[in-house]
Amino acid sequence: MSAVGEDTVTDTHRAARWPGPLSIGHTAVDGIPVVTVRGEIDHTVKDMLSQALLPDDGPTPPRTVVDLSGVTFMDSSGINVLVAAHKSMSDAQGWLRLAAPQASVLRLIELVGLDQVISCHPTVERALAA
């Protein structure tokens, strides 16, 4: 990876605005996809999140960082999607990393033990560098 401040950032301009309280943006840093999620993750948007992480229209990237800094709420539906994405990427010899969850989302991640399965980092930069 490049030194801090020298990362190659590619914005694919594929920000999706959904009819609900969720938006998902896609960028890449040094070829690693960063999926930025904003809003609330619950059963009504789980399929949208799943599609963003495990697209039907192409191969699943083997490595992905999910920026959760804009997520204000997440229930078990979001946990299930993250576990499925982690399994898919691990099966492809890759990884999924979580970045910058707000306190309430981090509490849920820790409560269910997801942080013991998927590495969780305080910033996107730290997740990319791990």
C-alpha positions in Angstrom: 0.0 0.0 0.0 1.1 3.5 -0.6 2.2 5.9 2.1 -0.5 7.9 3.8 -1.6 10.7 1.5 -0.4 8.9 -1.6 -3.3 6.4 -2.0 -4.9 6.1 -5.4 -8.6 6.8 -4.9 -11.0 5.9 -7.7 -14.6 7.1 -7.4 -16.8 4.9 -9.5 -19.7 7.4 -9.1 -22.0 4.6 -8.3 -23.8 6.1 -5.3 -27.1 4.5 -5.0 -30.0 6.4 -3.5 -32.7 4.0 -2.3 -36.3 4.9 -1.6 -35.7 4.2 2.1 -33.3 5.7 4.7 -30.2 4.1 3.1 -27.6 5.3 0.6 -24.6 3.3 -0.6 -21.5 4.6 -2.4 -18.7 2.8 -4.0 -15.1 3.9 -4.3 -11.7 2.2 -4.5 -8.4 2.9 -2.8 -5.4 1.2 -4.5 -7.8 -1.2 -6.1 -9.6 -2.2 -2.9 -13.3 -1.5 -3.0 -14.6 0.8 -0.2 -18.4 0.6 0.2 -19.7 3.6 2.1 -23.0 3.0 3.8 -25.2 5.9 5.2 -28.5 5.6 7.1 -30.3 2.7 8.7 -29.7 -0.9 8.0 -32.7 -3.1 8.7 -34.8 -5.8 7.1 -36.2 -3.4 4.5 -32.8 -2.6 3.0 -30.9 -5.8 3.6 -31.1 -6.9 0.0 -29.7 -3.6 -1.2 -26.8 -3.9 1.1 -26.2 -7.5 0.1 -26.3 -6.5 -3.6 -23.7 -3.8 -2.9 -21.3 -6.3 -1.2 -22.1 -9.4 -3.3 -23.2 -8.1 -6.7 -25.2 -10.4 -9.0 -23.8 -8.7 -12.1 -20.2 -9.6 -11.6 -17.6 -11.3 -9.5 -17.5 -10.6 -5.8 -14.4 -8.6 -5.0 -12.1 -10.7 -2.8 -11.2 -7.7 -0.5 -13.6 -5.0 0.6 -13.8 -2.3 3.3 -17.2 -1.3 4.5 -17.3 2.3 5.8 -20.0 2.3 8.5 -19.4 5.8 9.7 -22.7 7.1 8.4 -24.8 4.2 9.7 -27.0 5.4 12.5 -28.8 2.0 13.1 -28.3 -1.6 12.3 -30.2 -4.7 13.3 -29.6 -8.4 12.9 -30.4 -8.1 9.2 -27.3 -6.1 8.6 -25.2 -8.5 10.8 -26.4 -11.4 8.6 -25.5 -9.6 5.4 -22.0 -8.8 6.7 -21.5 -12.4 7.8 -22.6 -13.7 4.3 -20.2 -11.2 2.6 -17.4 -12.2 5.0 -18.0 -15.9 4.2 -18.0 -15.3 0.5 -14.8 -13.2 0.5 -13.1 -15.6 2.9 -14.0 -18.5 0.6 -12.3 -16.6 -2.2 -9.1 -16.2 -0.1 -10.0 -12.6 0.6 -11.3 -10.5 3.4 -14.0 -8.1 4.6 -13.1 -5.3 7.0 -15.4 -2.9 8.8 -14.4 0.7 9.4 -15.5 3.6 11.6 -18.8 2.3 13.1 -20.7 4.8 15.3 -20.9 3.9 19.0 -24.4 2.3 18.8 -23.5 0.2 15.8 -20.1 -0.8 17.3 -22.0 -1.8 20.5 -24.1 -4.2 18.4 -21.1 -5.6 16.5 -19.3 -6.3 19.8 -22.5 -7.7 21.5 -23.0 -10.3 18.9 -19.3 -11.0 18.6 -19.0 -10.0 15.0 -15.8 -8.1 15.8 -14.2 -11.5 16.7 -15.0 -12.7 13.1 -14.7 -9.6 10.9 -11.9 -7.1 11.8 -13.3 -3.7 12.8 -11.1 -0.6 12.6 -11.6 3.0 13.7 -11.0 4.5 10.3 -11.1 3.5 6.6 -7.4 4.2 6.4 -6.6 1.8 9.2 -8.9 -0.9 7.7 -7.1 -0.5 4.4 -3.6 -0.7 6.0 -4.4 -3.7 8.3 
